[in-house]
Amino acid sequence: MTPSTQQVSQLLMAWREGDSGAFDRLMPMVYEELRRLAHRYMRRVPAGQTLQTTALVHEAYLRLAGHGDVDWQSRVHFFAVCAQVMRSLLVDRARSRHAIKRGGGLHQVELNDEMMKSPSQDEQLLVLDEALERLAAIDPRKARIVEMRYFGGMSVEETAQVLNVSAITIKREWSKARAWLYREMQQTER
């Protein structure tokens, strides 16, 4: 049975007000939806991730447990924050794996041309993350839209609700943000 928006919102408010048990009651209610969110995330990240959907949900749970002081606005806001946490976790893992791959304190070895022809999946995720960070520096709202729509799988209407703007604004800025990111990532790969 899917919990009502009102039930989730009430638990979020109780959690924000210091009821630590509210978080424990909230998580079983939203667990399946978090798994769907994580699954959408995992579908969008490049192949080669060793993290499974359930593990991503559990790691997000651990990070969220310390965020009771967030001014939760709604159920949709909660899932937008969850999407942001999941993206952060995946990028952190990619950075870590990329650092290990690039040496991580080991002796440097010369690579041949065949090994250098295409960037790894981790590198692609890092390029996307860096481009998204650059976008956030010049237009934070567009970056949030990308995060919620692309990574979080949120609808135009849900994104509009979280950002308190019209659906038309989301569609227009989503289109502009995608074009900007595409150009930025193409320049990075050259």
C-alpha positions in Angstrom: 0.0 0.0 0.0 1.4 3.4 -1.0 1.5 5.9 1.8 -0.4 9.1 1.4 1.3 12.3 0.7 -0.2 13.6 3.9 1.3 10.8 6.0 4.7 11.3 4.5 4.5 15.1 5.0 3.4 14.7 8.6 6.3 12.3 9.3 8.8 14.7 7.7 7.5 17.6 9.8 7.7 15.5 13.0 11.3 14.5 12.0 12.2 18.1 11.4 10.8 19.0 14.8 13.1 16.5 16.6 11.1 13.3 16.7 13.8 10.8 15.8 11.3 8.0 15.6 9.5 9.7 12.8 12.5 9.0 10.5 12.3 5.3 11.4 8.6 5.2 10.7 9.1 7.2 7.4 11.7 4.9 5.8 9.6 1.8 5.5 6.8 3.9 4.0 9.0 5.4 1.3 11.5 2.5 0.8 10.0 1.1 -2.4 9.8 4.6 -4.0 13.5 5.2 -3.0 14.4 1.9 -4.7 12.6 3.0 -7.8 14.5 6.3 -7.6 17.8 4.5 -7.1 17.0 2.1 -10.0 16.4 5.1 -12.3 19.7 6.6 -11.2 21.5 3.3 -11.8 20.0 3.1 -15.3 21.4 6.6 -16.1 24.9 6.2 -14.9 27.4 4.5 -17.2 27.9 0.8 -17.0 30.5 -0.6 -14.7 29.1 0.6 -11.4 29.6 -2.0 -8.7 27.0 -0.4 -6.4 23.6 -2.2 -6.5 20.3 -0.4 -6.2 19.6 -1.6 -2.6 23.1 -0.6 -1.5 22.5 2.9 -3.0 19.3 3.2 -1.0 20.9 2.1 2.2 23.9 4.5 1.8 21.4 7.3 1.0 19.5 6.3 4.2 22.6 6.7 6.3 23.3 10.1 4.8 19.7 11.2 5.2 19.6 10.1 8.9 21.6 13.2 9.8 19.4 15.6 7.9 16.5 15.9 10.2 17.0 19.6 10.5 16.2 20.2 6.8 13.1 22.4 6.4 11.1 19.7 4.6 8.5 21.3 2.5 6.7 18.3 1.1 7.0 14.7 0.1 8.3 15.8 -3.4 11.0 18.0 -1.7 12.1 14.9 0.3 12.5 12.9 -2.9 14.4 15.7 -4.6 16.8 15.7 -1.7 17.1 12.0 -1.9 17.9 12.3 -5.6 20.7 14.8 -4.8 22.1 12.5 -2.1 22.1 9.5 -4.5 23.9 11.5 -7.2 26.5 12.7 -4.6 27.1 9.1 -3.5 27.6 7.9 -7.1 29.9 10.7 -8.0 31.9 10.2 -4.8 32.3 6.5 -5.7 33.4 7.4 -9.3 35.9 9.9 -8.0 37.3 7.3 -5.6 37.6 4.6 -8.3 39.0 7.1 -10.7 41.7 8.2 -8.2 42.6 4.5 -7.6 42.7 3.9 -11.3 45.0 6.9 -11.8 47.6 5.7 -9.4 46.4 6.2 -5.8 50.0 6.1 -4.6 51.1 3.3 -6.9 54.0 3.4 -9.4 53.1 5.1 -12.7 53.0 2.8 -15.7 53.0 3.9 -19.4 49.8 3.2 -21.2 49.6 2.2 -24.8 47.3 4.0 -27.4 44.7 1.2 -27.4 44.1 1.7 -23.6 43.6 5.5 -24.1 41.0 5.5 -27.0 37.8 5.9 -25.0 37.1 7.4 -21.6 36.0 5.1 -18.8 32.5 5.1 -17.5 33.7 6.7 -14.3 35.4 9.4 -16.3 32.1 10.1 -18.2 30.2 10.4 -14.9 32.9 12.8 -13.6 32.7 14.9 -16.8 29.0 15.1 -16.4 29.3 16.0 -12.7 31.9 18.7 -13.4 29.8 20.2 -16.2 26.8 20.2 -13.8 28.8 21.9 -11.2 29.8 24.6 -13.7 26.2 25.0 -14.6 25.3 25.3 -10.9 27.8 28.1 -10.6 26.2 30.2 -13.3 22.5 29.0 -13.0 21.7 27.0 -9.9 18.1 26.5 -10.8 18.9 24.9 -14.1 21.4 22.6 -12.4 18.7 21.5 -9.9 16.3 20.9 -12.7 18.8 18.6 -14.4 19.4 16.8 -11.1 15.7 16.2 -10.4 14.7 15.4 -14.0 17.7 13.4 -15.3 19.0 11.8 -12.2 15.9 11.7 -10.0 13.5 10.8 -12.8 11.0 13.5 -11.5 8.3 14.7 -13.8 8.0 18.2 -15.0 5.2 18.9 -12.6 7.0 17.5 -9.6 10.1 19.5 -10.4 7.9 22.6 -10.8 6.4 22.0 -7.4 9.7 21.6 -5.7 11.1 24.8 -7.3 7.9 26.7 -7.0 7.8 27.7 -10.7 5.5 26.8 -13.6 5.8 23.6 -15.6 6.4 25.7 -18.7 9.4 27.3 -17.0 10.8 23.8 -16.1 10.4 22.6 -19.7 12.1 25.7 -21.1 15.0 25.6 -18.6 15.3 21.8 -18.9 15.8 22.2 -22.7 18.4 25.0 -22.3 20.2 23.1 -19.5 20.5 20.0 -21.6 21.9 21.9 -24.6 24.4 23.8 -22.4 25.6 20.5 -20.8 25.9 18.8 -24.1 28.1 21.6 -25.5 30.1 21.8 -22.2 30.7 18.0 -22.2 31.7 18.0 -25.9 34.3 20.7 -25.2 35.7 18.7 -22.2 36.1 15.5 -24.2 38.2 17.2 -26.9 
